[in-house]
Amino acid sequence: MNNPFIFAPGNITVHMVGIGGISMSGLAEILMHRGIKVTGSDLHESDMTNKLKNMGAVIFPSHDASNISGQNLVVYSAAVPQNNPELVEARNKGIPVMERAELLGVIMDHFQQCIAVSGTHGKTTTTSMISQVMLEGGLDPTIHVGGMLDTIGGNTRIGSSSWFIAEACEYKDSFLKFRPSLAVVLNIDADHLDYFRDIDHIRSSFESFLSNVRNPGTIILNFDDPQTRLLSKSLTRSFVSYGLNASDADWTSEDISFENGCASLSVCHKKTSWGRIKLSVPGTHNISNALACIAACHSMGIARTSIIKGLEGYKGTHRRLEDKGMKNGIRVMDDYAHHPTEIQASLSAARALAAGHLICVFQPHTYTRTYELLDDFSRAFALADTVVVTDIYAAREKDNGLINARTITEGINKNTGNAVYVSSFDEIVRFLDENAQTGDLVITMGAGDVYRVGELYLSFAGSP
């Protein structure tokens, strides 16, 4: 690679723009473990930035050219604009600049066996499942996951073996920087349409990703997903398939039952009984994620007993159908779903857990996604009794004036008539206090900061 020095301990310093992000913070931890000095900048103080400070990182509370003072490399995420003053200053000073995904790819190249989990939906959960099984199987992996996993006490674990596992995000073709030895494709759906032209463009990107898999290497594909199945027809190398409803897949399931929303299932490998598993996370979508995990871990040579024990011990990742607490007999959960397909899957799981009404508090994520997928969002909430829609979380975008939360509320009401727009989090808390009843389930949903609504509601003392 062009920057082999980044793993050389000594007087090497890497500066990370937006160091508090879920991925950037983990990469900083990996670099520091390798003896690299780390500086960074972030506008928001958080548990992650405080942890890195305690490890010795120097973190600035603003993005400023003065933060660049002789570092050897500057790393930024895809969400950072090119006119960021730190990037401009680094280039002016001739300091190499590298995008986050390229750094992750360089790190991957230092491991003999690396797993990359891709797909529009389910990456964090499936990566976490596989990680838990790898730990159970004694592989001692280095783990880099896009969520907080209690098993490893955060989003990153430093192992001492040659195994590495990470999520592979398709946004802006980021995962094309990776050369994994094992790649999983969970699904291919229309998303990130601020970058991709259409579904064909997205599928082509996944095809390019798979062309980077090392040889020998392993490819795992979901045959339930039509776009992934279509992709398989263009591959010139062998692959392993799985599917809930695909009888021609290598890994399938049968005899599925549910208890408290969680599935028990018999797993078959090439039409032969392999074993029975009882999951500890709810939802039919997690059966599919579990099959992906089994297919991947079996390909790694992990023992069946370790796969079963690891999967059955997986209790979930934060912000993925996460239980937040109970209040007056009302259950409060939170989920990261921010795409129509994810919303439907998570509501299906939540519906099975709700004794009474299901109330969904939804915060749309990015103007582009909300605008491009408006019709799909409008049809996604049929399983909820009430949908409280709040303002769009802009993330990396600016308001273009084409879409707002009232528009999506109107779209939902044209289809299912169950939505109400409420602007502020405090007003949503009061709405829940006045309308939620014992036995109801309240689920906050979105990739922004909507989880705070559940926390505020649980601590709300009520009207005077």
VOPAGU-2260 file (C-alpha; in pm, 1 decimal, decimal comma):
REM VOPAGU-2260
SITE   aa  ch    i         X         Y         Z
SITE  MET   A    0       0,0       0,0       0,0
SITE  ASN   A    1     101,2     367,0     -31,3
SITE  ASN   A    2     112,2     418,8     345,1
SITE  PRO   A    3     282,8     111,7     495,8
SITE  PHE   A    4     432,6     330,7     770,0
SITE  ILE   A    5     102,8     361,2     957,1
SITE  PHE   A    6     170,9      43,2    1152,0
SITE  ALA   A    7     530,7     135,0    1232,6
SITE  PRO   A    8     545,2     231,3    1602,4
SITE  GLY   A    9     762,4     520,7    1706,4
SITE  ASN   A   10     740,0     883,1    1603,7
SITE  ILE   A   11     442,2     835,9    1368,9
SITE  THR   A   12     128,4    1043,7    1432,8
SITE  VAL   A   13    -208,3    1001,9    1257,6
SITE  HIS   A   14    -473,9    1273,5    1276,5
SITE  MET   A   15    -838,8    1165,9    1245,0
SITE  VAL   A   16   -1106,3    1415,3    1140,4
SITE  GLY   A   17   -1431,5    1320,1    1314,0
SITE  ILE   A   18   -1256,4    1081,9    1552,4
SITE  GLY   A   19   -1569,4    1027,8    1763,5
SITE  GLY   A   20   -1755,9     837,8    1489,9
SITE  ILE   A   21   -1840,5     472,8    1546,7
SITE  SER   A   22   -1586,1     351,0    1291,6
SITE  MET   A   23   -1319,4     621,0    1328,3
SITE  SER   A   24   -1297,9     573,2    1704,7
SITE  GLY   A   25   -1242,5     200,7    1663,2
SITE  LEU   A   26    -973,3     250,4    1401,0
SITE  ALA   A   27    -801,7     498,6    1634,0
SITE  GLU   A   28    -799,1     233,1    1904,9
SITE  ILE   A   29    -642,9     -22,0    1668,5
SITE  LEU   A   30    -373,7     225,9    1560,2
SITE  MET   A   31    -290,0     318,4    1919,7
SITE  HIS   A   32    -258,6     -47,5    2010,5
SITE  ARG   A   33      -3,1     -75,1    1730,2
SITE  GLY   A   34     207,1     202,0    1883,7
SITE  ILE   A   35      86,8     485,7    1659,3
SITE  LYS   A   36      30,3     827,8    1814,3
SITE  VAL   A   37    -319,1     959,8    1743,3
SITE  THR   A   38    -465,4    1308,8    1735,5
SITE  GLY   A   39    -816,4    1389,4    1624,6
SITE  SER   A   40   -1097,6    1640,2    1612,0
SITE  ASP   A   41   -1467,9    1613,4    1684,0
SITE  LEU   A   42   -1736,8    1870,4    1752,7
SITE  HIS   A   43   -1903,2    1651,1    2013,9
SITE  GLU   A   44   -1758,7    1506,6    2332,1
SITE  SER   A   45   -1874,0    1148,0    2389,8
SITE  ASP   A   46   -1792,2     829,9    2575,7
SITE  MET   A   47   -1582,9     729,7    2273,4
SITE  THR   A   48   -1375,4    1047,3    2266,0
SITE  ASN   A   49   -1326,5    1030,8    2643,4
SITE  LYS   A   50   -1210,9     669,5    2615,3
SITE  LEU   A   51    -957,6     764,0    2346,6
SITE  LYS   A   52    -834,2    1058,1    2556,0
SITE  ASN   A   53    -778,4     822,3    2847,3
SITE  MET   A   54    -577,1     598,0    2613,5
SITE  GLY   A   55    -351,7     892,2    2525,3
SITE  ALA   A   56    -511,9    1045,7    2215,7
SITE  VAL   A   57    -504,9    1425,8    2178,3
SITE  ILE   A   58    -853,1    1537,0    2071,1
SITE  PHE   A   59    -951,4    1889,2    1964,9
SITE  PRO   A   60   -1314,4    2010,3    2009,1
SITE  SER   A   61   -1327,6    2185,6    1669,7
SITE  HIS   A   62   -1220,9    2144,2    1307,7
SITE  ASP   A   63    -943,0    2397,9    1265,1
SITE  ALA   A   64    -634,2    2430,2    1046,4
SITE  SER   A   65    -424,7    2483,2    1360,4
SITE  ASN   A   66    -496,7    2121,2    1460,7
SITE  ILE   A   67    -265,8    2010,0    1178,6
SITE  SER   A   68      86,8    2051,4    1308,5
SITE  GLY   A   69     324,2    1796,0    1168,5
SITE  GLN   A   70     120,8    1474,0    1169,8
SITE  ASN   A   71     232,3    1207,7     921,7
SITE  LEU   A   72    -115,2    1115,8     794,0
SITE  VAL   A   73    -465,2    1267,3     807,9
SITE  VAL   A   74    -768,2    1035,0     791,6
SITE  TYR   A   75   -1126,6    1147,0     728,3
SITE  SER   A   76   -1464,6     979,3     679,6
SITE  ALA   A   77   -1685,3     995,6     369,5
SITE  ALA   A   78   -1912,4    1239,5     554,6
SITE  VAL   A   79   -1635,6    1502,9     586,7
SITE  PRO   A   80   -1643,7    1763,9     305,4
SITE  GLN   A   81   -1328,8    1822,1     102,7
SITE  ASN   A   82   -1317,7    2187,4     210,9
SITE  ASN   A   83   -1278,4    2088,9     575,9
SITE  PRO   A   84   -1005,4    2323,4     707,1
SITE  GLU   A   85    -797,5    2034,8     842,0
SITE  LEU   A   86    -797,1    1855,2     506,4
SITE  VAL   A   87    -711,0    2179,6     326,8
SITE  GLU   A   88    -425,1    2248,4     569,2
SITE  ALA   A   89    -289,9    1892,7     540,6
SITE  ARG   A   90    -278,7    1916,5     161,8
SITE  ASN   A   91    -116,7    2259,3     180,1
SITE  LYS   A   92     154,3    2111,9     401,3
SITE  GLY   A   93     200,4    1805,0     181,0
SITE  ILE   A   94      73,2    1564,8     447,9
SITE  PRO   A   95     -83,8    1248,3     299,6
SITE  VAL   A   96    -464,8    1237,2     328,3
SITE  MET   A   97    -657,6     908,7     340,7
SITE  GLU   A   98   -1029,9     825,5     351,7
SITE  ARG   A   99   -1147,6     609,9     643,8
SITE  ALA   A  100   -1231,3     307,0     428,0
SITE  GLU   A  101    -883,2     308,4     275,5
SITE  LEU   A  102    -731,3     301,2     624,0
SITE  LEU   A  103    -955,1       7,8     714,8
SITE  GLY   A  104    -841,6    -167,0     397,0
SITE  VAL   A  105    -476,5    -112,1     490,0
SITE  ILE   A  106    -544,2    -254,8     836,2
SITE  MET   A  107    -717,5    -557,2     681,4
SITE  ASP   A  108    -412,3    -622,1     464,6
SITE  HIS   A  109    -208,5    -681,7     780,4
SITE  PHE   A  110    -422,7    -983,1     872,1
SITE  GLN   A  111    -397,1   -1325,1     711,9
SITE  GLN   A  112    -767,6   -1404,0     750,7
SITE  CYS   A  113   -1016,2   -1119,8     734,8
SITE  ILE   A  114   -1394,5   -1127,9     711,2
SITE  ALA   A  115   -1597,2    -845,1     555,1
SITE  VAL   A  116   -1975,7    -843,7     606,8
SITE  SER   A  117   -2162,4    -641,9     343,7
SITE  GLY   A  118   -2525,1    -571,9     258,6
SITE  THR   A  119   -2773,2    -286,5     265,7
SITE  HIS   A  120   -2927,6    -421,4     587,3
SITE  GLY   A  121   -2809,9    -634,2     878,4
SITE  LYS   A  122   -2433,6    -571,6     868,4
SITE  THR   A  123   -2388,2    -479,0    1233,1
SITE  THR   A  124   -2600,6    -763,3    1370,3
SITE  THR   A  125   -2444,1   -1029,6    1148,3
SITE  THR   A  126   -2090,7    -901,7    1211,6
SITE  SER   A  127   -2165,7    -915,8    1583,7
SITE  MET   A  128   -2306,4   -1269,5    1557,4
SITE  ILE   A  129   -1999,8   -1393,5    1368,8
SITE  SER   A  130   -1771,6   -1214,8    1615,9
SITE  GLN   A  131   -1939,3   -1385,3    1909,6
SITE  VAL   A  132   -1900,9   -1726,9    1745,4
SITE  MET   A  133   -1534,9   -1657,7    1660,7
SITE  LEU   A  134   -1471,6   -1573,0    2026,3
SITE  GLU   A  135   -1652,7   -1888,4    2136,2
SITE  GLY   A  136   -1444,8   -2088,8    1888,0
SITE  GLY   A  137   -1120,3   -1954,9    2033,5
SITE  LEU   A  138   -1007,5   -1763,8    1722,3
SITE  ASP   A  139    -919,6   -1451,8    1928,0
SITE  PRO   A  140   -1009,6   -1208,1    1645,4
SITE  THR   A  141    -961,9    -835,5    1616,3
SITE  ILE   A  142   -1316,8    -700,1    1579,2
SITE  HIS   A  143   -1436,8    -372,5    1425,8
SITE  VAL   A  144   -1816,1    -343,3    1434,2
SITE  GLY   A  145   -2055,3     -55,8    1362,2
SITE  GLY   A  146   -2235,8     -76,4    1694,8
SITE  MET   A  147   -2175,7    -123,3    2064,2
SITE  LEU   A  148   -2146,3    -492,8    2151,5
SITE  ASP   A  149   -2150,4    -576,1    2522,9
SITE  THR   A  150   -1952,8    -896,8    2466,8
SITE  ILE   A  151   -1646,9    -690,9    2371,9
SITE  GLY   A  152   -1728,9    -384,4    2580,1
SITE  GLY   A  153   -1767,0    -148,7    2284,8
SITE  ASN   A  154   -1723,9    -138,2    1908,1
SITE  THR   A  155   -1366,8    -266,1    1883,5
SITE  ARG   A  156   -1171,6    -558,6    2024,2
SITE  ILE   A  157    -797,8    -605,0    1983,6
SITE  GLY   A  158    -710,2    -971,1    1931,3
SITE  SER   A  159    -371,9   -1138,4    1909,3
SITE  SER   A  160    -441,2   -1376,3    1620,6
SITE  SER   A  161    -434,9   -1343,5    1241,1
SITE  TRP   A  162    -816,9   -1310,4    1227,4
SITE  PHE   A  163    -993,4    -979,0    1163,8
SITE  ILE   A  164   -1364,1    -902,7    1108,9
SITE  ALA   A  165   -1535,0    -579,8    1005,5
SITE  GLU   A  166   -1842,9    -443,8     834,5
SITE  ALA   A  167   -1812,2    -349,1     468,1
SITE  CYS   A  168   -2025,0     -46,6     376,1
SITE  GLU   A  169   -2112,4      17,7      13,4
SITE  TYR   A  170   -2168,0     395,0      48,9
SITE  LYS   A  171   -1950,9     580,5    -204,5
SITE  ASP   A  172   -1797,5     241,6    -294,2
SITE  SER   A  173   -1609,5     239,0      38,3
SITE  PHE   A  174   -1586,9    -140,6      50,3
SITE  LEU   A  175   -1392,3    -149,2    -276,2
SITE  LYS   A  176   -1087,7     -60,6     -62,9
SITE  PHE   A  177   -1107,1    -404,8     104,6
SITE  ARG   A  178    -948,5    -735,6       3,2
SITE  PRO   A  179   -1110,8    -986,4     240,4
SITE  SER   A  180   -1050,2   -1358,9     254,7
SITE  LEU   A  181   -1419,9   -1415,6     333,2
SITE  ALA   A  182   -1699,7   -1186,1     213,8
SITE  VAL   A  183   -2068,9   -1202,0     306,1
SITE  VAL   A  184   -2343,7   -1034,0     101,2
SITE  LEU   A  185   -2661,9   -1017,5     310,1
SITE  ASN   A  186   -2879,5    -828,2      60,3
SITE  ILE   A  187   -2871,5    -556,0    -204,3
SITE  ASP   A  188   -3138,7    -287,1    -184,5
SITE  ALA   A  189   -3195,6      66,1    -314,8
SITE  ASP   A  190   -3020,9     305,4     -76,2
SITE  HIS   A  191   -2760,0     583,6     -79,1
SITE  LEU   A  192   -2918,9     721,0    -393,8
SITE  ASP   A  193   -2730,7    1045,3    -342,5
SITE  TYR   A  194   -2434,2     847,1    -479,1
SITE  PHE   A  195   -2569,6     546,9    -671,4
SITE  ARG   A  196   -2777,2     597,6    -985,1
SITE  ASP   A  197   -3007,9     298,2    -938,8
SITE  ILE   A  198   -3023,6     -62,9    -820,5
SITE  ASP   A  199   -2816,1    -182,0   -1117,4
SITE  HIS   A  200   -2538,0      56,4   -1018,0
SITE  ILE   A  201   -2554,9     -72,6    -659,6
SITE  ARG   A  202   -2542,8    -438,0    -768,3
SITE  SER   A  203   -2246,9    -360,4    -993,9
SITE  SER   A  204   -2064,9    -213,4    -694,4
SITE  PHE   A  205   -2122,5    -533,0    -494,7
SITE  GLU   A  206   -1993,5    -734,1    -791,4
SITE  SER   A  207   -1674,0    -527,2    -785,9
SITE  PHE   A  208   -1646,7    -583,8    -410,5
SITE  LEU   A  209   -1661,2    -960,7    -459,6
SITE  SER   A  210   -1397,3    -940,3    -732,3
SITE  ASN   A  211   -1156,7    -820,6    -460,8
SITE  VAL   A  212   -1200,5   -1131,9    -246,0
SITE  ARG   A  213    -869,2   -1309,4    -214,4
SITE  ASN   A  214    -810,3   -1634,9    -398,8
SITE  PRO   A  215    -834,7   -1878,7    -234,4
SITE  GLY   A  216   -1118,6   -1717,8     -46,0
SITE  THR   A  217   -1485,4   -1763,3      41,3
SITE  ILE   A  218   -1803,5   -1583,3     -70,2
SITE  ILE   A  219   -2133,6   -1619,0     121,2
SITE  LEU   A  220   -2456,5   -1510,8     -55,2
SITE  ASN   A  221   -2819,5   -1476,3      54,5
SITE  PHE   A  222   -3034,7   -1660,1    -199,7
SITE  ASP   A  223   -3356,5   -1514,0     -54,6
SITE  ASP   A  224   -3255,4   -1174,6    -185,8
SITE  PRO   A  225   -3336,6   -1135,7    -558,0
SITE  GLN   A  226   -3055,6    -889,2    -631,8
SITE  THR   A  227   -2795,7   -1105,9    -458,0
SITE  ARG   A  228   -2919,1   -1412,2    -644,6
SITE  LEU   A  229   -2893,3   -1216,2    -969,4
SITE  LEU   A  230   -2540,0   -1115,1    -873,8
SITE  SER   A  231   -2445,8   -1480,7    -821,9
SITE  LYS   A  232   -2508,1   -1550,7   -1192,0
SITE  SER   A  233   -2221,8   -1319,8   -1289,6
SITE  LEU   A  234   -1965,3   -1482,4   -1056,8
SITE  THR   A  235   -1693,7   -1697,5   -1212,4
SITE  ARG   A  236   -1587,4   -1854,2    -882,9
SITE  SER   A  237   -1762,6   -2078,0    -633,6
SITE  PHE   A  238   -1970,1   -1946,1    -344,0
SITE  VAL   A  239   -2175,0   -2068,1     -48,1
SITE  SER   A  240   -2545,5   -1980,5     -37,3
SITE  TYR   A  241   -2806,2   -1962,6     238,0
SITE  GLY   A  242   -3175,2   -1881,2     253,5
SITE  LEU   A  243   -3490,0   -1903,3     460,9
SITE  ASN   A  244   -3710,5   -1954,6     157,0
SITE  ALA   A  245   -3457,0   -2075,8    -100,2
SITE  SER   A  246   -3471,6   -2453,5    -120,5
SITE  ASP   A  247   -3172,3   -2462,4    -356,8
SITE  ALA   A  248   -2943,3   -2285,3    -105,8
SITE  ASP   A  249   -2658,0   -2470,1      68,1
SITE  TRP   A  250   -2781,3   -2362,5     412,9
SITE  THR   A  251   -3153,1   -2360,5     492,7
SITE  SER   A  252   -3384,8   -2382,6     793,2
SITE  GLU   A  253   -3699,6   -2572,8     883,0
SITE  ASP   A  254   -3929,4   -2644,4    1176,0
SITE  ILE   A  255   -3924,3   -2279,1    1292,1
SITE  SER   A  256   -4110,6   -2182,9    1608,5
SITE  PHE   A  257   -4119,6   -1863,9    1814,5
SITE  GLU   A  258   -4120,3   -1794,3    2186,0
SITE  ASN   A  259   -4131,5   -1433,5    2308,6
SITE  GLY   A  260   -4049,3   -1324,8    1955,2
SITE  CYS   A  261   -3729,0   -1531,4    1936,2
SITE  ALA   A  262   -3697,0   -1821,9    1692,7
SITE  SER   A  263   -3597,3   -2182,1    1740,3
SITE  LEU   A  264   -3503,0   -2354,5    1416,2
SITE  SER   A  265   -3350,3   -2664,2    1267,6
SITE  VAL   A  266   -3059,7   -2587,9    1034,2
SITE  CYS   A  267   -2989,7   -2798,1     725,8
SITE  HIS   A  268   -2667,4   -2809,3     525,2
SITE  LYS   A  269   -2708,6   -2937,1     171,2
SITE  LYS   A  270   -3045,1   -3088,2     267,3
SITE  THR   A  271   -2896,5   -3278,1     563,1
SITE  SER   A  272   -2984,0   -3195,4     923,8
SITE  TRP   A  273   -2700,1   -2996,4    1083,5
SITE  GLY   A  274   -2834,5   -2887,8    1422,9
SITE  ARG   A  275   -3100,5   -2698,6    1615,2
SITE  ILE   A  276   -3059,1   -2344,5    1748,0
SITE  LYS   A  277   -3263,8   -2123,5    1979,9
SITE  LEU   A  278   -3192,8   -1755,4    1913,9
SITE  SER   A  279   -3193,3   -1491,9    2187,5
SITE  VAL   A  280   -3273,9   -1199,0    1954,3
SITE  PRO   A  281   -3624,3   -1145,4    1809,5
SITE  GLY   A  282   -3745,4   -1128,4    1451,3
SITE  THR   A  283   -3760,2   -1340,8    1138,3
SITE  HIS   A  284   -3485,3   -1125,7     984,8
SITE  ASN   A  285   -3250,1   -1251,4    1254,9
SITE  ILE   A  286   -3304,1   -1609,7    1137,3
SITE  SER   A  287   -3157,9   -1500,4     804,1
SITE  ASN   A  288   -2871,2   -1322,9     979,9
SITE  ALA   A  289   -2806,6   -1637,0    1184,7
SITE  LEU   A  290   -2791,4   -1852,6     871,5
SITE  ALA   A  291   -2534,7   -1612,1     724,7
SITE  CYS   A  292   -2335,0   -1643,5    1044,8
SITE  ILE   A  293   -2351,7   -2023,7    1039,1
SITE  ALA   A  294   -2246,8   -2041,2     674,1
SITE  ALA   A  295   -1951,4   -1809,6     735,8
SITE  CYS   A  296   -1833,3   -1974,4    1057,9
SITE  HIS   A  297   -1865,0   -2325,2     913,8
SITE  SER   A  298   -1648,7   -2208,6     621,8
SITE  MET   A  299   -1389,3   -2090,5     873,3
SITE  GLY   A  300   -1374,5   -2437,7    1023,3
SITE  ILE   A  301   -1532,4   -2346,3    1358,1
SITE  ALA   A  302   -1680,6   -2648,0    1539,2
SITE  ARG   A  303   -2057,1   -2696,2    1529,4
SITE  THR   A  304   -2082,0   -2686,6    1910,4
SITE  SER   A  305   -1903,8   -2349,8    1920,0
SITE  ILE   A  306   -2126,9   -2208,0    1643,9
SITE  ILE   A  307   -2443,5   -2311,2    1826,5
SITE  LYS   A  308   -2322,2   -2192,9    2168,6
SITE  GLY   A  309   -2196,5   -1862,4    2031,1
SITE  LEU   A  310   -2516,5   -1787,7    1839,5
SITE  GLU   A  311   -2744,1   -1886,1    2126,7
SITE  GLY   A  312   -2540,2   -1660,8    2356,7
SITE  TYR   A  313   -2571,8   -1358,2    2130,4
SITE  LYS   A  314   -2802,8   -1112,8    2309,7
SITE  GLY   A  315   -2796,9    -832,6    2055,6
SITE  THR   A  316   -2612,4    -511,3    1977,8
SITE  HIS   A  317   -2707,2    -170,1    2112,7
SITE  ARG   A  318   -2961,4      16,6    1896,7
SITE  ARG   A  319   -3077,5    -309,8    1732,8
SITE  LEU   A  320   -3417,0    -398,8    1886,1
SITE  GLU   A  321   -3262,7    -291,4    2215,2
SITE  ASP   A  322   -3471,2    -302,0    2532,0
SITE  LYS   A  323   -3444,0      36,5    2703,4
SITE  GLY   A  324   -3673,0     -22,5    3000,9
SITE  MET   A  325   -4028,6     -38,1    3135,4
SITE  LYS   A  326   -4255,2     241,1    3257,5
SITE  ASN   A  327   -4598,2     178,8    3407,7
SITE  GLY   A  328   -4615,5    -154,9    3225,6
SITE  ILE   A  329   -4513,5       6,5    2895,0
SITE  ARG   A  330   -4211,6    -150,4    2724,9
SITE  VAL   A  331   -3963,6      86,7    2557,8
SITE  MET   A  332   -3727,4     -31,9    2283,6
SITE  ASP   A  333   -3495,2     130,8    2031,2
SITE  ASP   A  334   -3390,1      28,8    1680,9
SITE  TYR   A  335   -3151,4     167,9    1420,0
SITE  ALA   A  336   -3383,0      94,0    1123,9
SITE  HIS   A  337   -3377,4     386,2     879,8
SITE  HIS   A  338   -3467,1     220,2     546,9
SITE  PRO   A  339   -3819,8      98,6     457,8
SITE  THR   A  340   -3709,1    -266,8     437,9
SITE  GLU   A  341   -3545,2    -244,7     781,1
SITE  ILE   A  342   -3847,4     -67,8     929,8
SITE  GLN   A  343   -4082,7    -344,1     814,7
SITE  ALA   A  344   -3853,6    -616,1     953,7
SITE  SER   A  345   -3811,5    -444,0    1290,5
SITE  LEU   A  346   -4182,9    -364,5    1322,9
SITE  SER   A  347   -4262,4    -728,0    1247,4
SITE  ALA   A  348   -4036,0    -834,6    1533,8
SITE  ALA   A  349   -4175,3    -567,3    1766,4
SITE  ARG   A  350   -4535,3    -656,1    1678,3
SITE  ALA   A  351   -4477,6   -1008,0    1813,2
SITE  LEU   A  352   -4349,6    -860,1    2140,3
SITE  ALA   A  353   -4633,0    -610,9    2196,2
SITE  ALA   A  354   -4913,7    -721,1    2426,8
SITE  GLY   A  355   -5105,8    -401,8    2350,7
SITE  HIS   A  356   -5059,4    -127,3    2095,8
SITE  LEU   A  357   -4735,6     -77,3    1903,2
SITE  ILE   A  358   -4627,0     287,0    1895,2
SITE  CYS   A  359   -4337,1     372,9    1665,7
SITE  VAL   A  360   -4147,6     700,3    1699,8
SITE  PHE   A  361   -3970,4     749,9    1367,3
SITE  GLN   A  362   -3697,1     997,7    1280,9
SITE  PRO   A  363   -3621,0     994,6     905,6
SITE  HIS   A  364   -3247,8     991,1     826,6
SITE  THR   A  365   -3111,2    1224,9     555,0
SITE  TYR   A  366   -3314,2    1430,2     311,1
SITE  THR   A  367   -3192,4    1235,3       7,6
SITE  ARG   A  368   -3301,0     895,8     138,1
SITE  THR   A  369   -3637,9    1029,8     256,6
SITE  TYR   A  370   -3705,8    1196,6     -79,8
SITE  GLU   A  371   -3589,5     910,6    -302,1
SITE  LEU   A  372   -3773,6     639,7    -103,1
SITE  LEU   A  373   -4080,6     841,0       1,0
SITE  ASP   A  374   -4333,4     596,5    -148,6
SITE  ASP   A  375   -4165,2     301,8      23,6
SITE  PHE   A  376   -4151,6     484,7     357,0
SITE  SER   A  377   -4520,4     571,5     319,8
SITE  ARG   A  378   -4606,6     199,6     302,7
SITE  ALA   A  379   -4360,1      75,2     565,5
SITE  PHE   A  380   -4556,4     134,7     886,9
SITE  ALA   A  381   -4864,3     -83,9     844,4
SITE  LEU   A  382   -4773,2    -300,7    1143,9
SITE  ALA   A  383   -4767,4      -6,2    1385,7
SITE  ASP   A  384   -5084,8     116,8    1554,5
SITE  THR   A  385   -4945,5     468,4    1583,0
SITE  VAL   A  386   -4648,2     631,1    1409,3
SITE  VAL   A  387   -4505,6     950,3    1555,9
SITE  VAL   A  388   -4292,3    1117,2    1287,6
SITE  THR   A  389   -4040,0    1379,5    1392,9
SITE  ASP   A  390   -3810,4    1604,3    1192,0
SITE  ILE   A  391   -3555,4    1462,0     947,0
SITE  TYR   A  392   -3207,4    1399,9    1088,3
SITE  ALA   A  393   -2979,8    1572,8     836,9
SITE  ALA   A  394   -2654,8    1386,5     918,4
SITE  ARG   A  395   -2408,7    1480,8     641,1
SITE  GLU   A  396   -2665,1    1672,9     433,4
SITE  LYS   A  397   -2816,2    2020,1     410,3
SITE  ASP   A  398   -3190,8    2081,1     378,4
SITE  ASN   A  399   -3263,4    2104,7       5,7
SITE  GLY   A  400   -3624,8    2208,4      58,2
SITE  LEU   A  401   -3763,1    1910,6    -136,8
SITE  ILE   A  402   -3883,1    1701,9     157,1
SITE  ASN   A  403   -3980,9    1737,9     521,6
SITE  ALA   A  404   -4130,7    1527,0     798,4
SITE  ARG   A  405   -4482,9    1653,5     733,5
SITE  THR   A  406   -4463,4    1516,0     378,0
SITE  ILE   A  407   -4375,5    1166,1     496,7
SITE  THR   A  408   -4649,2    1189,1     763,4
SITE  GLU   A  409   -4902,4    1267,8     492,0
SITE  GLY   A  410   -4772,3     978,4     281,0
SITE  ILE   A  411   -4811,5     731,2     567,4
SITE  ASN   A  412   -5164,3     856,0     635,5
SITE  LYS   A  413   -5264,7     807,4     271,1
SITE  ASN   A  414   -5169,2     441,3     308,5
SITE  THR   A  415   -5244,6     341,1     667,6
SITE  GLY   A  416   -5385,9     649,8     839,3
SITE  ASN   A  417   -5186,5     597,9    1157,8
SITE  ALA   A  418   -4929,3     880,2    1161,0
SITE  VAL   A  419   -4894,4    1206,9    1347,2
SITE  TYR   A  420   -4620,2    1467,9    1312,1
SITE  VAL   A  421   -4461,3    1593,9    1633,4
SITE  SER   A  422   -4160,7    1824,6    1608,4
SITE  SER   A  423   -3972,3    1832,0    1937,6
SITE  PHE   A  424   -3857,0    1541,6    2151,4
SITE  ASP   A  425   -4016,9    1699,8    2460,2
SITE  GLU   A  426   -4352,6    1714,6    2281,2
SITE  ILE   A  427   -4317,5    1348,7    2177,3
SITE  VAL   A  428   -4252,9    1252,9    2539,4
SITE  ARG   A  429   -4571,4    1434,1    2645,3
SITE  PHE   A  430   -4762,2    1262,0    2362,6
SITE  LEU   A  431   -4641,8     922,2    2483,5
SITE  ASP   A  432   -4726,1    1007,8    2843,6
SITE  GLU   A  433   -5081,1    1095,6    2741,3
SITE  ASN   A  434   -5142,4     811,6    2494,9
SITE  ALA   A  435   -4939,4     500,6    2583,0
SITE  GLN   A  436   -5115,3     244,5    2801,8
SITE  THR   A  437   -5009,5     -55,6    3007,9
SITE  GLY   A  438   -4913,6    -341,0    2774,3
SITE  ASP   A  439   -4813,6    -109,5    2490,3
SITE  LEU   A  440   -4470,4    -120,7    2327,2
SITE  VAL   A  441   -4301,2     206,4    2231,3
SITE  ILE   A  442   -4014,9     169,7    1982,5
SITE  THR   A  443   -3795,4     458,9    1871,3
SITE  MET   A  444   -3660,0     409,1    1522,4
SITE  GLY   A  445   -3392,6     577,0    1311,1
SITE  ALA   A  446   -3018,0     621,1    1264,5
SITE  GLY   A  447   -2999,3     965,9    1424,1
SITE  ASP   A  448   -3053,8    1061,9    1787,7
SITE  VAL   A  449   -3417,4     950,1    1822,8
SITE  TYR   A  450   -3308,1     697,6    2087,9
SITE  ARG   A  451   -3302,8     995,4    2324,3
SITE  VAL   A  452   -3683,7    1007,0    2311,4
SITE  GLY   A  453   -3708,4     669,9    2484,2
SITE  GLU   A  454   -3455,9     775,4    2747,4
SITE  LEU   A  455   -3641,4    1103,3    2808,2
SITE  TYR   A  456   -3975,0     922,8    2831,3
SITE  LEU   A  457   -3846,1     668,7    3082,5
SITE  SER   A  458   -3720,3     950,9    3306,2
SITE  PHE   A  459   -4026,0    1175,1    3255,4
SITE  ALA   A  460   -4207,6    1242,4    3583,0
SITE  GLY   A  461   -4539,7    1316,3    3416,0
SITE  SER   A  462   -4759,0    1622,9    3392,5
SITE  PRO   A  463   -4794,2    1827,7    3712,9
